[in-house]
Amino acid sequence: MIFVNKSLKNVLIAGTASGIISGLVKLGWENIMPPRTPERDEVNPPQTFLQQLGVPAEITQSTYKYSGHRMPWASFLIHFGFSVTFATTYALALEKKMNWLTKKQGIPFGVAMWIAFHLVIMPAMKTIPSAKRQPLEEHLSEVLGHIFWMYTNHEVAKEILDRLDK
């Protein structure tokens, strides 16, 4: 059996739980303020990213049906994978008392994530248009969505870590 210290185990539990919960919050946010036009969402950024990695469109755009809606399972895998990965990273920062990363309930971290991914990394990869070519509505939806996403990560991970550390 692999030995995992209590602190790492707690971080993994808190990060996974907060990543799933915050991922749901972000999806809910995008229902209220959709970040992309319907045309740009026909092949959404997670699908585009997977296709850039060589995953065929038959997989990236495949769906399952729920209540008459077609749900893009591959997009959800990327969405929740991203959320859990960064929530776990954030939970580690909380556990290690890295206050410069976790100040103000994660809001600056969320804004930094939006800048890094939506203004720099994904445009550089040609996954999404350049920041100048993205509509204001997209910027507004994404920055606010990232704020609520990281705030949720902060609150959930902190609560779980506090309870597990007792």
Summary of the structure (lengths in Angstrom):
residues: 166
radius of gyration: 16.9
end to end distance: 24.9
largest distance: 51.4
contacts: 484
relative contact order: 0.19
helix: 75%
strand: 4%
